[in-house]
Amino acid sequence: MWNQTKITQLLGIKYPILLGPMGGDFSTPELLVAVSNAGGLGSLGAYTLTPEQILETSQIIRPKQINLIILTYGYLMLMNA
């Protein structure tokens, strides 16, 4: 079948559809759930979430992918210069 690919087998998903993890409230837990429930891999850009929100979101559904951007102190100082 057209939807049986290496990526669907590797990730255990039905369709080769991957939601890109967009931060800044563009990708939401609800969108992650919708894509995952439809047979794809839902992803969440979680850099704006608190640790508690990340834990709560991670318990909603599987499969999922949560993306974090961790900024270093030096980078933050450079950006504020």
C-alpha positions in Angstrom: 0.0 0.0 0.0 1.1 3.6 -0.6 1.1 4.5 3.0 3.4 1.7 4.1 6.9 3.2 4.2 10.1 2.8 6.2 9.1 5.9 8.3 5.6 4.5 9.1 7.2 1.2 10.1 10.0 2.9 12.2 7.6 5.3 14.0 4.6 2.9 14.2 2.2 5.3 12.5 -0.4 4.6 9.9 0.4 7.4 7.4 3.7 9.2 6.5 2.4 12.5 7.8 4.6 14.4 10.3 3.5 17.6 12.0 6.4 20.1 12.2 7.0 21.3 15.8 6.2 25.0 15.6 6.7 27.0 18.7 5.0 30.2 19.8 1.6 28.7 20.1 1.4 27.8 16.3 1.4 24.0 17.1 -0.9 23.2 20.0 -1.5 20.1 22.1 -4.9 19.9 20.3 -3.2 19.9 16.9 -0.7 17.3 18.1 -3.7 15.1 19.1 -5.6 15.6 15.9 -2.6 14.6 13.7 -1.8 11.6 15.9 -5.4 10.5 16.0 -5.5 10.7 12.2 -2.6 8.3 11.9 0.4 10.7 11.6 3.1 11.8 14.0 2.0 14.8 16.0 4.8 17.2 17.1 4.8 20.1 19.5 7.2 23.1 19.7 7.4 23.3 23.5 9.9 26.0 24.1 7.2 28.4 25.3 5.7 25.8 27.7 6.4 25.3 31.4 7.8 22.0 32.6 4.4 21.2 34.0 2.7 21.9 30.6 5.2 19.7 28.8 4.5 16.8 31.2 0.8 17.2 30.9 1.0 17.3 27.1 3.3 14.3 26.9 0.6 12.2 28.7 -2.1 13.1 26.2 -1.4 10.7 23.3 1.2 8.5 21.6 2.9 8.7 19.2 4.2 12.2 19.6 7.3 14.3 19.4 8.1 17.2 21.6 10.7 19.7 20.4 12.7 21.9 22.8 15.1 24.7 22.0 17.5 25.3 24.9 19.2 28.6 24.8 22.6 29.1 26.5 23.4 32.0 28.8 26.0 33.3 26.3 23.4 33.3 23.5 20.9 35.2 25.7 23.5 37.8 26.7 24.4 38.3 23.0 20.8 38.8 22.0 20.3 41.4 24.8 23.4 43.3 23.9 
